[in-house]
Amino acid sequence: MTSAKPERTWNVLFLCTGNSARSILAEALVNHWGAERFHASSAGSFPTGRVNPLALELLAKMKISAAGARSKSWDEFATPGGIEFDFVITVCDQAAGEVCPIWPGEPMTAHWGVEDPAAVEGSEAQRMLAFRDVFRALEHRIRIFMNLPLASLDRMRLQRKLDEIGGQ
């Protein structure tokens, strides 16, 4: 018996200012678990130009692919004819407060703020612990999100669910 192909793929964009840690982790998590049902991308308003090495190390330890991960500007996605996102989710407070570009399509938006693990100072073990904490918080939210009956929720109820997930 073969499994049925999902009826559609949901496109998700995760935003953070630097696009070096939190949004990279979220993108990798969705693409790891999303199979054919979800496709995630990430970007930043002021990208650092490099992915944080601890984010890459953590993803490797968790056996989650970071293939193609790079710090990039959200301008890459805010173009006519580009990917039409179903969801645009900010994962840092600064990006949530910025004026975002106009995205192709009519994506739903949410804010799922988590602390910046790249800002943590201390030993490498302390910094890695911060990355693991952020990873777990994002993992929890993303699993809830990916289990929502997206096709059967109207926009108002779906928006309420997205906002609730951000409060988790």
Summary of the structure (lengths in Angstrom):
residues: 168
radius of gyration: 15.5
end to end distance: 37.2
largest distance: 52.4
contacts: 513
relative contact order: 0.18
helix: 42%
strand: 14%
